Amino acid sequence: MTDKILINRRSIQLLRILVSGIFLVAGANHLLNTEKTASRIEKASFNGIAHFFGEPEWLIALSGIVMLAAGFIFLIGYKTKWAAIILMMVLIPITLTVQVGQITTLGPLFKNIAILGGLSFFIMNDTDNLLK
């Protein structure tokens, strides 16, 4: 049995636009402030995660490019599910490296968890076909 849930398509567009904003801003910040971002990684409790994947400066530049590209694709609603998957794949290691372990500042951790929830919505729902 399939249950149908009616969702206002404008609310889906608004959610997609608002969620994409963080990736566009963060992606630009990664490219324009690589040294500052690298410093945050070095100070992070779990910076070994970043080092496992490679040199932090290289990872920051790569993640900046990916966040800008996938964030823009997500913004315009093209291949939304795949863009959300790519953004999630970037967000999880960032969250584990920088936010987890900073017990004194849980806000950024739960911000990322909320963003993961928004991305999960688009991964689990076929919104590309819903909006056509």
C-alpha positions in Angstrom: 0.0 0.0 0.0 1.4 3.4 -1.0 0.4 6.4 1.0 0.3 9.7 -0.8 1.4 12.8 1.0 0.6 16.1 -0.5 3.4 18.6 -0.2 3.3 22.1 -1.6 5.8 22.2 -4.4 6.8 25.8 -3.5 7.9 24.5 0.0 10.1 22.0 -1.7 11.7 24.7 -3.9 12.1 26.9 -0.9 13.8 24.1 1.1 16.1 23.3 -1.8 17.1 27.0 -2.2 17.7 27.6 1.5 19.7 24.4 2.0 21.9 25.1 -1.1 22.9 28.5 0.3 25.1 27.1 3.0 27.1 25.1 0.4 27.5 28.0 -1.9 28.8 30.2 0.9 31.0 27.5 2.4 32.3 26.5 -1.0 33.4 30.1 -1.8 34.8 30.4 1.7 36.9 27.3 1.3 38.4 28.7 -1.9 38.9 32.2 -0.7 40.0 31.5 2.8 41.9 28.2 2.5 44.5 29.0 5.1 41.9 30.0 7.8 39.9 26.8 7.0 43.2 24.7 7.2 43.9 26.3 10.6 40.4 25.2 11.9 41.1 21.6 10.7 44.5 21.6 12.5 42.9 22.8 15.7 40.0 20.2 15.4 39.9 17.3 17.9 39.6 14.8 15.0 41.9 16.3 12.5 43.3 12.9 11.8 40.2 12.2 9.7 41.1 15.0 7.3 44.8 13.8 7.2 43.6 10.3 6.4 42.1 11.6 3.1 45.0 13.8 2.2 46.7 17.1 2.6 44.1 19.5 4.2 44.8 22.4 1.8 44.1 20.2 -1.2 41.0 18.8 0.5 39.7 22.3 1.3 40.1 23.4 -2.3 38.6 20.2 -3.7 35.6 20.4 -1.2 35.2 24.1 -2.1 34.9 23.3 -5.8 32.5 20.3 -5.1 30.3 22.4 -2.8 30.0 25.2 -5.3 29.3 22.9 -8.3 26.9 20.5 -6.5 25.4 23.4 -4.5 24.5 25.3 -7.7 23.1 22.1 -9.3 21.1 21.5 -6.2 19.9 25.2 -6.2 18.5 25.0 -9.7 16.9 21.6 -9.0 18.8 19.6 -11.6 19.5 16.0 -10.6 18.6 17.0 -7.1 19.0 13.6 -5.6 22.5 13.1 -6.9 23.5 16.7 -5.9 22.2 16.0 -2.4 24.2 12.7 -2.2 27.4 14.5 -3.3 26.8 17.3 -0.8 26.2 14.8 2.0 29.4 13.0 1.1 31.3 16.3 1.6 29.4 17.3 4.7 29.9 14.1 6.7 33.7 14.2 6.8 33.7 17.9 7.5 31.2 17.4 10.4 33.3 14.5 11.8 36.5 16.4 11.5 35.6 19.8 12.7 32.3 19.8 14.6 32.4 16.4 16.5 34.6 16.7 19.5 33.8 20.4 20.1 31.5 19.7 23.1 31.6 23.4 24.1 30.0 24.4 20.8 27.2 22.0 19.9 25.4 24.6 17.7 27.6 24.0 14.6 27.3 20.2 15.0 23.5 20.3 15.2 23.4 22.8 12.3 25.2 20.2 10.2 22.9 17.5 11.4 19.9 19.6 10.4 21.5 20.2 6.9 21.9 16.4 6.7 18.2 16.1 7.4 17.4 18.5 4.6 19.7 16.6 2.2 18.1 13.3 3.3 14.7 14.6 2.3 15.9 15.1 -1.3 17.7 11.8 -1.4 14.7 9.9 -0.2 12.0 11.7 -2.3 11.9 12.0 -6.0 11.4 15.8 -6.1 12.7 16.2 -9.6 9.7 14.4 -11.0 7.4 16.0 -8.5 8.1 19.5 -9.7 7.6 18.8 -13.4 
